[in-house]
């Protein structure tokens, strides 16, 4: 194959992966859109469409930090891309809202659980046997000293 054919094949692959990413974005399938963008970028690391669509794929997945980074890469390649700048602002707002909601959700988590020290209560259920130490002391005082001094069968 000639170098011209190789380049044309590469351009067709880039277009195919880029279109595939666009289709996945339309279907709100962020993960597969991201994979298609990565395939495009492996062939052409400076492809503006793939860089931008990768940011959109991260948005669909609500991965705001990655989306911001991906859109920044678009601006590194094309500093005049106002759409990428707008998406960065949008993603920052979403990220800040998410962090605020998480902070609010978990702020009083331990206060709301109402953990209290357990209070000892005496069980008043007479159906259960009472194995407390109080009864053992009374029984120990009732033993006959003669029985205590007699050797048992095991000792003889």
C-alpha positions in Angstrom: 0.0 0.0 0.0 1.2 3.4 -0.8 1.6 6.2 1.8 -1.3 8.0 0.3 -3.6 5.0 0.7 -2.3 4.5 4.3 -3.2 8.1 5.1 -6.6 7.9 3.5 -7.3 4.7 5.5 -6.2 6.5 8.7 -8.5 9.4 7.9 -11.4 7.1 7.2 -10.8 5.3 10.6 -10.7 8.6 12.3 -14.0 9.7 10.7 -15.6 6.3 11.6 -14.6 6.4 15.2 -15.6 10.1 15.5 -19.0 9.3 14.0 -19.3 6.3 16.3 -18.6 8.6 19.3 -21.3 11.0 18.1 -23.9 8.2 17.8 -23.1 7.1 21.3 -23.4 10.6 22.5 -26.9 10.9 20.9 -27.9 7.7 22.7 -26.6 9.1 26.0 -24.0 6.2 26.2 -21.1 8.0 27.7 -18.9 5.0 28.3 -18.9 3.8 24.7 -18.6 7.4 23.4 -15.5 7.8 25.5 -14.1 4.5 24.1 -14.7 5.7 20.5 -13.1 9.1 21.3 -10.0 7.3 22.7 -9.8 5.2 19.5 -9.9 8.4 17.4 -7.3 10.1 19.6 -5.0 7.1 19.4 -4.9 7.8 15.6 -4.9 11.6 15.8 -4.1 13.0 19.3 -5.0 16.6 18.3 -8.4 15.8 16.7 -10.6 18.6 18.0 -13.9 16.8 17.5 -12.7 13.7 19.4 -11.3 15.9 22.2 -14.5 17.8 22.5 -16.7 14.7 22.3 -14.6 13.1 25.0 -15.5 16.0 27.2 -19.2 15.5 26.3 -19.0 11.8 27.1 -17.6 12.6 30.6 -20.5 15.1 31.0 -23.0 12.3 30.2 -21.3 10.1 32.8 -21.5 13.1 35.2 -17.7 12.9 35.7 -17.3 16.7 36.0 -13.6 16.8 36.9 -12.6 14.7 33.9 -14.9 16.7 31.6 -13.2 19.9 32.7 -9.8 18.4 32.0 -10.9 17.1 28.6 -12.3 20.5 27.6 -9.1 22.1 28.8 -7.2 19.9 26.3 -9.5 21.2 23.5 -8.4 24.8 24.5 -4.7 23.7 24.4 -5.2 22.7 20.8 -7.6 25.5 19.8 -7.5 28.4 22.3 -10.3 30.2 20.4 -12.8 27.4 21.0 -15.5 29.3 22.9 -17.8 26.3 23.1 -15.1 24.4 25.1 -14.7 27.4 27.4 -18.5 27.5 28.0 -18.6 23.8 28.7 -15.8 24.2 31.3 -17.9 26.9 33.1 -20.9 24.6 33.0 -19.0 21.6 34.4 -17.5 23.7 37.1 -21.0 24.9 38.2 -22.2 21.3 38.2 -19.1 20.1 40.2 -19.6 22.9 42.7 -23.3 22.1 43.0 -22.5 18.4 43.5 -19.9 19.1 46.2 -22.3 21.5 48.0 -25.0 18.8 48.0 -22.6 16.2 49.3 -21.4 18.5 52.0 -25.0 19.3 53.0 -25.9 15.6 53.0 -23.1 14.5 55.2 -22.7 17.6 57.4 -24.8 16.3 60.3 -24.5 12.6 59.6 -23.3 11.7 63.1 -25.6 14.1 64.9 -28.7 12.6 63.2 -27.9 9.0 64.1 -28.7 9.8 67.8 -26.0 7.5 69.2 -26.5 7.3 73.0 -24.7 5.4 75.7 -26.7 2.2 76.5 -28.5 2.2 79.8 -28.4 -0.9 81.9 -31.8 -2.3 82.6 -32.8 -5.1 84.8 -34.7 -7.8 83.0 -38.1 -8.4 84.8 -39.0 -11.5 82.8 -39.4 -14.2 85.4 -39.6 -17.0 82.8 -35.8 -16.7 82.1 -33.4 -18.1 84.6 -31.4 -15.5 86.6 -27.7 -16.2 86.5 -26.7 -13.0 88.3 -23.9 -13.0 90.9 -26.3 -12.1 93.7 -27.8 -15.6 94.0 -24.4 -17.3 94.0 -23.2 -15.3 97.1 -26.4 -16.4 99.1 -25.9 -20.1 98.1 -22.2 -20.0 99.0 -23.1 -19.0 102.6 -25.5 -22.0 103.0 -22.9 -24.8 102.5 -22.1 -27.0 105.4 -18.5 -27.0 106.5 -18.5 -30.7 107.0 -19.4 -31.4 103.4 -16.7 -29.0 102.3 -14.0 -30.9 104.2 -15.0 -34.4 103.1 -12.9 -35.9 100.3 -14.7 -36.7 97.1 -14.5 -40.0 95.3 -11.9 -38.6 92.9 -9.6 -37.5 95.8 -9.6 -41.0 97.5 
